[in-house]
Amino acid sequence: MEVVTEILESNLVSAIIALIGVIISLKWSTGETTKRMEQALKVYESELNRKVYVSSKRADMEFEVFQNLSKNCGEILQLMQRLYPDKLSTFQINYAEKPDLNELALKIRDLEIGINNSRAFISSEIISLYSELLKNAETFFVDADKHNLCWDDSKEDHIKKTELRDVAYQSRKSFEQNWINVSEKVKKYLRGAE
């Protein structure tokens, strides 16, 4: 019986020692795995924070670019409307106080500079929409200049000047409609980016 008790005690001691070894090994490996997982999580979290920051800055920059371009277009349209307002006769337009075409030329140049400066920040599709607006503004400028340079001495000149005024007015309306369309597309783009 003593031999059996010795064998059982030695097996029990061996089992306890083995169990303690397994527990220590498990604690050590779990601790190492936990540490590695925590480090990986910290790296992932910092990378995610960096990407969110970059994305937020980009969205802020895009918004600012669109705001500046929209402001330029609004100023151009305001000058166009003052040059060729709705529901006035040619006589009233010819003798009304109106802004100088040079002021409009400066605003058109500001729009062109704004478009060129924003090429790196917004999509080429939207840049092309603003480029079309720029072409509309330049066309209006040429039409308005032709109208201003036309003499109004004879009846034929008066008819020609009226026709040139109508062409300039239509250019203004075209710019206005295209600006509304571009604004809607920019709104959709910004909502999609949110």
Residue frames as qw, qx, qy, qz and C-alpha x, y, z in Angstrom:
[[0.000, 0.885, 0.466, 0.000, 0.00, 0.00, 0.00],
 [0.321, -0.761, 0.119, 0.551, 2.86, 2.29, 0.70],
 [0.386, -0.069, 0.607, 0.691, 4.18, 1.71, -2.78],
 [0.150, 0.652, 0.653, 0.354, 0.80, 2.57, -4.26],
 [0.194, -0.917, -0.251, 0.243, 0.59, 5.69, -2.09],
 [0.403, -0.526, 0.330, 0.672, 4.10, 6.71, -3.17],
 [0.320, 0.222, 0.675, 0.626, 3.22, 6.24, -6.82],
 [0.018, 0.811, 0.559, 0.171, 0.01, 8.20, -6.43],
 [0.296, -0.856, -0.071, 0.418, 1.75, 10.97, -4.52],
 [0.401, -0.316, 0.463, 0.724, 4.56, 11.16, -7.07],
 [0.213, 0.444, 0.685, 0.537, 1.99, 11.23, -9.92],
 [0.127, -0.885, -0.444, 0.061, -0.05, 13.81, -8.02],
 [0.356, -0.705, 0.130, 0.599, 3.01, 15.97, -7.44],
 [0.353, -0.033, 0.607, 0.711, 3.98, 15.59, -11.09],
 [0.106, 0.660, 0.664, 0.335, 0.45, 16.48, -12.18],
 [0.209, -0.902, -0.253, 0.280, 0.40, 19.52, -9.90],
 [0.380, -0.502, 0.341, 0.698, 3.79, 20.64, -11.18],
 [0.280, 0.232, 0.694, 0.622, 2.62, 20.11, -14.77],
 [0.011, -0.809, -0.578, -0.103, -0.60, 22.00, -14.07],
 [0.283, -0.822, -0.036, 0.493, 1.32, 24.90, -12.53],
 [0.376, -0.240, 0.527, 0.723, 3.60, 24.92, -15.56],
 [0.186, 0.506, 0.705, 0.461, 0.62, 25.00, -17.94],
 [0.125, -0.895, -0.405, 0.135, -1.01, 27.84, -15.97],
 [0.333, -0.682, 0.190, 0.624, 2.22, 29.87, -15.94],
 [0.339, 0.006, 0.657, 0.673, 2.78, 29.17, -19.64],
 [0.101, 0.686, 0.670, 0.265, -0.81, 30.13, -20.43],
 [0.197, -0.894, -0.212, 0.342, -0.56, 33.35, -18.42],
 [0.364, -0.500, 0.374, 0.691, 2.73, 34.25, -20.07],
 [0.262, 0.189, 0.709, 0.627, 1.54, 33.53, -23.63],
 [0.009, 0.799, 0.593, 0.096, -1.80, 35.25, -23.04],
 [0.268, -0.822, -0.059, 0.499, -0.01, 38.28, -21.62],
 [0.328, -0.287, 0.519, 0.735, 2.33, 38.47, -24.64],
 [0.171, 0.450, 0.743, 0.465, -0.55, 38.04, -27.06],
 [0.103, -0.871, -0.456, 0.152, -2.55, 40.70, -25.23],
 [0.296, -0.676, 0.152, 0.658, 0.41, 43.08, -25.35],
 [0.269, -0.030, 0.654, 0.707, 0.89, 42.50, -29.08],
 [0.065, 0.645, 0.713, 0.267, -2.83, 42.96, -29.70],
 [0.186, -0.868, -0.273, 0.371, -2.85, 46.20, -27.67],
 [0.298, -0.477, 0.363, 0.742, 0.15, 47.51, -29.62],
 [0.195, 0.238, 0.742, 0.596, -1.47, 46.61, -32.94],
 [0.039, -0.785, -0.618, -0.005, -4.69, 48.27, -31.80],
 [0.234, -0.776, -0.039, 0.584, -2.83, 51.46, -30.87],
 [0.255, -0.213, 0.564, 0.756, -1.13, 51.55, -34.29],
 [0.094, 0.483, 0.776, 0.395, -4.46, 50.98, -36.02],
 [0.134, -0.839, -0.469, 0.241, -6.15, 53.67, -33.91],
 [0.233, -0.646, 0.156, 0.710, -3.45, 56.25, -34.63],
 [0.196, 0.016, 0.693, 0.693, -3.60, 55.47, -38.37],
 [0.008, 0.655, 0.734, 0.177, -7.38, 55.77, -38.32],
 [0.182, -0.829, -0.256, 0.463, -7.18, 59.11, -36.48],
 [0.251, -0.403, 0.404, 0.782, -4.66, 60.37, -39.03],
 [0.127, 0.273, 0.769, 0.564, -6.91, 59.36, -41.94],
 [0.072, -0.790, -0.605, 0.066, -9.96, 60.99, -40.32],
 [0.236, -0.727, -0.012, 0.645, -7.94, 64.17, -39.76],
 [0.205, -0.179, 0.585, 0.764, -6.71, 64.21, -43.37],
 [0.052, 0.497, 0.790, 0.357, -10.22, 63.53, -44.66],
 [0.140, -0.828, -0.449, 0.305, -11.66, 66.30, -42.47],
 [0.221, -0.589, 0.208, 0.749, -9.03, 68.79, -43.64],
 [0.173, 0.075, 0.720, 0.668, -9.68, 67.84, -47.27],
 [0.009, -0.683, -0.719, -0.129, -13.43, 68.33, -46.83],
 [0.185, -0.811, -0.207, 0.515, -12.82, 71.73, -45.22],
 [0.231, -0.384, 0.441, 0.778, -10.51, 72.71, -48.07],
 [0.128, 0.332, 0.787, 0.504, -13.00, 71.57, -50.75],
 [0.067, -0.802, -0.578, 0.135, -15.78, 73.52, -49.04],
 [0.209, -0.721, 0.036, 0.659, -13.62, 76.65, -48.95],
 [0.217, -0.119, 0.634, 0.732, -12.71, 76.25, -52.64],
 [0.046, 0.537, 0.776, 0.327, -16.36, 75.82, -53.63],
 [0.151, -0.822, -0.402, 0.374, -17.35, 78.78, -51.46],
 [0.209, -0.557, 0.253, 0.763, -14.77, 81.04, -53.16],
 [0.135, 0.099, 0.741, 0.650, -15.76, 79.91, -56.66],
 [0.031, -0.683, -0.726, -0.077, -19.43, 80.43, -55.85],
 [0.175, -0.772, -0.188, 0.581, -18.70, 83.89, -54.47],
 [0.181, -0.313, 0.480, 0.799, -16.86, 84.80, -57.70],
 [0.050, 0.351, 0.807, 0.473, -19.76, 83.55, -59.82],
 [0.109, -0.770, -0.592, 0.213, -22.25, 85.48, -57.70],
 [0.168, -0.666, 0.047, 0.725, -20.30, 88.70, -58.11],
 [0.129, -0.070, 0.665, 0.732, -20.07, 88.16, -61.87],
 [0.015, -0.550, -0.801, -0.238, -23.82, 87.52, -62.10],
 [0.141, -0.779, -0.387, 0.473, -24.55, 90.61, -60.04],
 [0.124, -0.485, 0.307, 0.809, -22.50, 92.76, -62.44],
 [0.066, 0.171, 0.804, 0.565, -24.20, 91.13, -65.43],
 [0.064, -0.686, -0.724, 0.034, -27.62, 91.87, -63.94],
 [0.124, -0.750, -0.142, 0.635, -26.66, 95.47, -63.32],
 [0.109, -0.285, 0.541, 0.784, -25.42, 95.80, -66.90],
 [0.366, -0.091, -0.653, -0.657, -28.48, 94.09, -68.43],
 [0.309, 0.046, 0.711, -0.629, -31.32, 93.99, -65.90],
 [0.132, 0.392, 0.896, 0.160, -34.61, 92.26, -66.53],
 [0.080, 0.773, 0.629, 0.022, -37.55, 94.16, -68.02],
 [0.094, -0.734, 0.031, 0.672, -35.85, 97.36, -69.07],
 [0.659, 0.737, 0.149, -0.008, -35.96, 98.83, -72.53],
 [0.744, 0.244, 0.034, 0.621, -32.80, 99.41, -74.55],
 [0.068, 0.781, 0.001, 0.620, -33.20, 103.15, -73.97],
 [0.626, -0.745, 0.087, -0.212, -33.33, 102.68, -70.19],
 [0.915, -0.201, 0.099, 0.337, -30.34, 100.33, -70.29],
 [0.598, 0.492, 0.043, 0.631, -28.30, 102.65, -72.50],
 [0.011, 0.698, -0.109, 0.708, -28.79, 105.60, -70.18],
 [0.764, -0.624, -0.121, -0.108, -28.92, 103.89, -66.80],
 [0.120, -0.771, 0.603, -0.168, -25.98, 104.10, -64.44],
 [0.996, 0.000, -0.075, -0.049, -24.18, 100.81, -64.72],
 [0.659, -0.572, 0.373, 0.315, -20.86, 99.30, -63.81],
 [0.252, 0.732, -0.528, -0.350, -17.88, 99.45, -66.10],
 [0.945, 0.225, -0.215, -0.100, -17.00, 96.41, -68.19],
 [0.360, 0.559, -0.645, 0.376, -13.49, 96.58, -66.73],
 [0.481, -0.368, 0.572, -0.554, -14.94, 95.68, -63.33],
 [0.939, 0.113, 0.125, -0.299, -16.56, 92.63, -64.92],
 [0.708, 0.532, -0.446, 0.128, -13.29, 91.71, -66.64],
 [0.017, -0.538, 0.698, -0.472, -11.52, 91.74, -63.27],
 [0.720, -0.165, 0.469, -0.484, -14.16, 89.46, -61.75],
 [0.924, 0.332, -0.114, -0.149, -13.92, 87.07, -64.69],
 [0.452, 0.584, -0.606, 0.295, -10.14, 87.01, -64.23],
 [0.361, -0.424, 0.646, -0.522, -10.64, 86.26, -60.51],
 [0.904, 0.051, 0.228, -0.357, -12.89, 83.33, -61.44],
 [0.798, 0.490, -0.347, 0.049, -10.30, 82.02, -63.88],
 [0.142, 0.567, -0.686, 0.434, -7.56, 82.26, -61.24],
 [0.621, -0.267, 0.514, -0.528, -9.82, 80.53, -58.71],
 [0.950, 0.219, -0.002, -0.221, -10.53, 77.68, -61.11],
 [0.645, 0.547, -0.488, 0.216, -6.85, 77.24, -61.93],
 [0.080, -0.526, 0.665, -0.523, -5.82, 77.33, -58.27],
 [0.706, -0.172, 0.465, -0.506, -8.41, 74.73, -57.28],
 [0.745, 0.348, -0.493, -0.284, -7.53, 72.10, -59.89],
 [0.326, 0.295, -0.852, 0.284, -5.50, 70.11, -57.35],
 [0.211, -0.060, 0.699, -0.680, -8.30, 70.06, -54.78],
 [0.660, 0.292, 0.392, -0.570, -11.51, 69.22, -56.65],
 [0.687, 0.175, 0.683, 0.176, -12.46, 66.70, -59.30],
 [0.166, -0.134, 0.529, 0.822, -11.83, 67.35, -62.97],
 [0.022, 0.558, 0.779, 0.285, -15.56, 66.88, -63.67],
 [0.163, -0.859, -0.393, 0.284, -16.46, 69.86, -61.48],
 [0.296, -0.488, 0.268, 0.776, -13.51, 71.87, -62.82],
 [0.172, 0.199, 0.695, 0.670, -14.95, 71.37, -66.32],
 [0.063, -0.770, -0.633, -0.052, -18.34, 72.68, -65.12],
 [0.242, -0.817, -0.094, 0.515, -16.72, 75.83, -63.74],
 [0.325, -0.222, 0.509, 0.766, -14.67, 76.16, -66.93],
 [0.119, 0.532, 0.715, 0.438, -17.93, 76.20, -68.90],
 [0.174, -0.879, -0.384, 0.223, -19.20, 78.96, -66.61],
 [0.350, -0.564, 0.225, 0.713, -16.01, 80.88, -67.30],
 [0.249, 0.148, 0.663, 0.690, -16.62, 80.53, -71.05],
 [0.025, -0.762, -0.630, -0.149, -20.20, 81.80, -70.54],
 [0.276, -0.831, -0.147, 0.460, -18.90, 84.82, -68.64],
 [0.334, -0.332, 0.438, 0.766, -16.30, 85.56, -71.33],
 [0.168, 0.429, 0.723, 0.515, -18.96, 85.26, -74.04],
 [0.123, -0.869, -0.468, 0.107, -21.17, 87.69, -72.13],
 [0.344, -0.665, 0.098, 0.656, -18.26, 90.10, -71.80],
 [0.273, -0.025, 0.602, 0.750, -17.63, 90.04, -75.57],
 [0.034, 0.626, 0.704, 0.334, -21.35, 90.47, -76.33],
 [0.228, -0.865, -0.324, 0.307, -21.67, 93.35, -73.87],
 [0.353, -0.475, 0.282, 0.755, -18.57, 95.00, -75.31],
 [0.204, 0.261, 0.679, 0.655, -20.00, 94.76, -78.83],
 [0.090, -0.795, -0.594, -0.086, -23.23, 96.31, -77.59],
 [0.319, -0.793, -0.111, 0.507, -21.38, 99.18, -75.91],
 [0.348, -0.309, 0.438, 0.769, -19.21, 99.88, -78.95],
 [0.245, 0.501, 0.711, 0.428, -22.14, 100.02, -81.36],
 [0.027, 0.031, 0.003, -0.999, -23.24, 103.52, -82.37],
 [0.142, 0.572, 0.781, -0.205, -26.85, 104.52, -82.02],
 [0.004, -0.333, 0.138, 0.933, -27.04, 107.34, -84.57],
 [0.421, 0.079, -0.501, -0.752, -29.38, 105.98, -87.21],
 [0.829, -0.094, 0.115, -0.539, -32.41, 103.73, -87.19],
 [0.864, 0.253, -0.436, 0.012, -30.32, 100.82, -88.55],
 [0.286, 0.399, -0.664, 0.564, -27.72, 101.38, -85.82],
 [0.502, -0.287, 0.400, -0.712, -30.48, 101.47, -83.23],
 [0.935, 0.036, -0.120, -0.332, -31.88, 98.15, -84.49],
 [0.715, 0.339, -0.551, 0.267, -28.39, 96.62, -84.52],
 [0.005, -0.412, 0.605, -0.682, -27.70, 97.92, -81.01],
 [0.737, -0.198, 0.220, -0.608, -31.01, 96.44, -79.80],
 [0.935, 0.157, -0.302, -0.100, -30.10, 93.08, -81.34],
 [0.488, 0.399, -0.614, 0.476, -26.65, 93.17, -79.73],
 [0.346, -0.380, 0.474, -0.715, -28.28, 94.02, -76.41],
 [0.897, -0.077, 0.015, -0.435, -30.58, 91.00, -76.75],
 [0.809, 0.287, -0.483, 0.171, -27.59, 88.75, -77.50],
 [0.165, 0.413, -0.615, 0.651, -25.79, 90.03, -74.41],
 [0.610, -0.279, 0.291, -0.682, -28.94, 89.58, -72.34],
 [0.953, 0.050, -0.206, -0.218, -29.26, 85.98, -73.54],
 [0.587, 0.369, -0.594, 0.408, -25.62, 85.38, -72.62],
 [0.203, -0.390, 0.526, -0.728, -26.40, 86.65, -69.14],
 [0.830, -0.129, 0.106, -0.532, -29.40, 84.33, -68.85],
 [0.871, 0.239, -0.427, 0.035, -27.27, 81.42, -70.07],
 [0.283, 0.408, -0.646, 0.580, -24.63, 82.15, -67.42],
 [0.485, -0.311, 0.384, -0.722, -27.32, 82.38, -64.74],
 [0.930, -0.009, -0.074, -0.360, -28.88, 79.04, -65.68],
 [0.764, 0.311, -0.514, 0.233, -25.54, 77.28, -65.94],
 [0.032, 0.443, -0.601, 0.664, -24.49, 78.64, -62.55],
 [0.732, -0.229, 0.245, -0.593, -27.68, 77.21, -61.01],
 [0.948, 0.150, -0.257, -0.110, -26.90, 73.81, -62.59],
 [0.518, 0.419, -0.589, 0.458, -23.29, 73.86, -61.37],
 [0.293, -0.430, 0.489, -0.700, -24.44, 74.82, -57.87],
 [0.890, -0.124, 0.074, -0.432, -26.81, 71.85, -57.77],
 [0.878, 0.259, -0.381, 0.131, -24.08, 69.45, -58.91],
 [0.231, 0.478, -0.588, 0.611, -21.67, 70.83, -56.31],
 [0.590, -0.358, 0.345, -0.636, -24.33, 70.36, -53.60],
 [0.974, 0.023, -0.106, -0.200, -24.80, 66.71, -54.67],
 [0.667, 0.419, -0.496, 0.366, -21.03, 66.21, -54.70],
 [0.048, -0.475, 0.555, -0.681, -20.62, 67.66, -51.21],
 [0.781, -0.245, 0.219, -0.531, -23.52, 65.61, -49.84],
 [0.950, 0.176, -0.256, -0.019, -21.96, 62.47, -51.33],
 [0.472, 0.479, -0.543, 0.503, -18.63, 63.29, -49.70],
 [0.440, -0.556, 0.351, -0.612, -20.16, 63.53, -46.21]]
